[in-house]
Amino acid sequence: MNGEQIWLAAAAGGAVALILLLACALLWRTSRRLHARIDELEAEQGSAPRPAAAVETAEPATYVITAIDEVPETHTAVVPARIDGRLFADIVARESVVKAAGLAHGLRRALSAETRNRIRFEMKREVKRSRKQRRADLKAALRELQARERAGTLGEDAA
């Protein structure tokens, strides 16, 4: 990689980081507005958030699945009631922020100097290995060809 390619890669990485930063800021701003709107609606309606209702059996049991269609009677299930708007917005915002943070972390690791150097080293090693293998294959083919020619020549001289 020459100097110009390094600068282009750094500029591309910076642009991606800037886009991710702007996306996170936009997501945060949208989340804040959504929370404010939900607060307004709750104040107007005077409703309190409703917890999720849980349906549980008396004893949590262990069971063995013997058929795909079979559902044991002692199965514990949680049946959520209607999720409050604020809780839903919070879940969506957190999930999006976690995904964006994971993507940013992965890009930061992938574009680090250590990773680029390791990839460059592995590529050089693989190129050297493949060249060496091609040379060995060529030498083996030449030896085989020469052996066939000698065998063919010897067979003609003896006849």
C-alpha positions as CSV (number, residue, x, y, z in Angstrom):
1,M,0.0,0.0,0.0
2,N,1.4,3.4,-0.9
3,G,0.8,6.6,1.0
4,E,-2.2,7.6,-1.2
5,Q,-4.0,4.3,-0.6
6,I,-3.5,4.6,3.2
7,W,-4.9,8.1,3.2
8,L,-7.9,6.9,1.1
9,A,-8.5,4.0,3.5
10,A,-8.2,6.4,6.5
11,A,-10.6,8.8,4.9
12,A,-13.1,6.0,4.2
13,G,-12.9,4.8,7.8
14,G,-13.4,8.3,9.0
15,A,-16.4,8.8,6.8
16,V,-17.9,5.5,8.1
17,A,-17.3,6.6,11.7
18,L,-18.8,10.0,11.0
19,I,-21.9,8.4,9.5
20,L,-22.3,6.0,12.5
21,L,-21.9,8.9,14.9
22,L,-24.6,10.9,13.0
23,A,-26.9,7.9,13.0
24,C,-26.4,7.4,16.8
25,A,-27.1,11.1,17.4
26,L,-30.2,11.0,15.2
27,L,-31.4,7.8,17.0
28,W,-30.9,9.5,20.4
29,R,-32.7,12.6,19.3
30,T,-35.6,10.6,17.9
31,S,-35.7,8.5,21.1
32,R,-35.9,11.7,23.2
33,R,-38.7,13.1,21.1
34,L,-40.6,9.8,21.2
35,H,-40.2,9.7,25.0
36,A,-41.5,13.2,25.3
37,R,-44.5,12.5,23.1
38,I,-45.3,9.4,25.0
39,D,-45.2,11.4,28.3
40,E,-47.6,13.9,26.8
41,L,-50.0,11.2,25.7
42,E,-49.9,9.5,29.1
43,A,-50.5,12.8,30.8
44,E,-53.5,13.5,28.6
45,Q,-55.0,10.0,29.1
46,G,-54.0,9.7,32.7
47,S,-52.9,6.1,32.2
48,A,-50.3,4.3,34.2
49,P,-48.0,1.8,32.5
50,R,-49.4,-1.8,32.7
51,P,-47.0,-4.6,33.7
52,A,-46.9,-7.8,31.6
53,A,-49.2,-10.5,32.9
54,A,-47.6,-13.8,33.5
55,V,-49.3,-17.2,33.4
56,E,-47.3,-19.8,35.4
57,T,-48.1,-23.3,36.5
58,A,-47.7,-24.5,40.0
59,E,-44.5,-26.5,39.5
60,P,-41.7,-25.9,36.9
61,A,-41.0,-29.4,35.6
62,T,-38.3,-30.9,33.5
63,Y,-39.6,-32.8,30.5
64,V,-38.3,-34.7,27.5
65,I,-39.5,-33.9,24.1
66,T,-40.6,-37.1,22.4
67,A,-42.5,-35.6,19.5
68,I,-42.4,-32.2,17.7
69,D,-46.1,-31.6,18.1
70,E,-46.1,-32.6,21.8
71,V,-46.3,-29.7,24.3
72,P,-46.1,-30.7,28.0
73,E,-48.8,-29.5,30.3
74,T,-46.3,-28.3,33.0
75,H,-44.7,-25.8,30.6
76,T,-44.2,-22.3,32.0
77,A,-45.2,-19.6,29.6
78,V,-45.2,-15.8,29.9
79,V,-48.0,-14.1,28.0
80,P,-47.3,-10.4,27.8
81,A,-50.1,-8.0,28.0
82,R,-50.1,-4.9,25.8
83,I,-46.7,-3.3,26.1
84,D,-46.7,0.3,27.1
85,G,-45.5,2.8,24.4
86,R,-42.7,4.1,26.5
87,L,-41.4,0.6,27.2
88,F,-41.6,-0.3,23.5
89,A,-39.7,2.9,22.5
90,D,-37.1,2.1,25.1
91,I,-36.6,-1.4,23.9
92,V,-36.4,-0.4,20.3
93,A,-33.9,2.4,21.1
94,R,-31.7,0.2,23.2
95,E,-31.6,-2.5,20.6
96,S,-30.7,0.0,17.9
97,V,-28.0,1.6,20.0
98,V,-26.5,-1.8,20.9
99,K,-26.4,-2.8,17.3
100,A,-24.8,0.5,16.3
101,A,-22.3,0.3,19.1
102,G,-21.5,-3.3,18.0
103,L,-21.0,-2.3,14.4
104,A,-18.8,0.7,15.4
105,H,-16.7,-1.6,17.6
106,G,-16.3,-4.2,14.8
107,L,-15.3,-1.5,12.3
108,R,-12.8,0.0,14.8
109,R,-11.3,-3.4,15.3
110,A,-11.3,-4.3,11.6
111,L,-9.7,-1.0,10.6
112,S,-7.0,-1.0,13.3
113,A,-3.4,-0.9,12.3
114,E,-2.7,-4.2,14.0
115,T,-5.4,-6.0,12.1
116,R,-4.4,-4.5,8.8
117,N,-0.7,-5.5,9.4
118,R,-1.8,-9.0,10.4
119,I,-3.9,-9.3,7.2
120,R,-1.0,-8.0,5.1
121,F,1.4,-10.4,6.7
122,E,-0.9,-13.4,6.1
123,M,-1.5,-12.3,2.5
124,K,2.3,-12.1,1.8
125,R,2.8,-15.5,3.5
126,E,0.0,-17.1,1.4
127,V,1.4,-15.6,-1.9
128,K,4.9,-17.0,-1.0
129,R,3.4,-20.4,-0.2
130,S,1.4,-20.5,-3.5
131,R,4.5,-19.4,-5.5
132,K,6.6,-22.1,-3.9
133,Q,3.9,-24.7,-4.6
134,R,3.7,-23.6,-8.2
135,R,7.4,-23.9,-8.6
136,A,7.4,-27.4,-7.0
137,D,4.6,-28.5,-9.3
138,L,6.4,-27.1,-12.4
139,K,9.7,-28.9,-11.4
140,A,7.8,-32.2,-10.8
141,A,6.1,-31.9,-14.2
142,L,9.4,-31.1,-15.9
143,R,11.1,-34.1,-14.2
144,E,8.2,-36.4,-15.3
145,L,8.4,-35.0,-18.9
146,Q,12.1,-35.6,-19.0
147,A,11.7,-39.1,-17.6
148,R,9.1,-39.9,-20.3
149,E,11.4,-38.5,-23.0
150,R,14.3,-40.6,-21.7
151,A,12.1,-43.7,-21.6
152,G,10.8,-43.0,-25.1
153,T,14.3,-42.3,-26.4
154,L,15.7,-45.4,-24.8
155,G,12.9,-47.5,-26.1
156,E,13.6,-46.3,-29.7
157,D,17.4,-46.8,-29.5
158,A,16.9,-50.4,-28.2
159,A,14.5,-51.3,-31.0
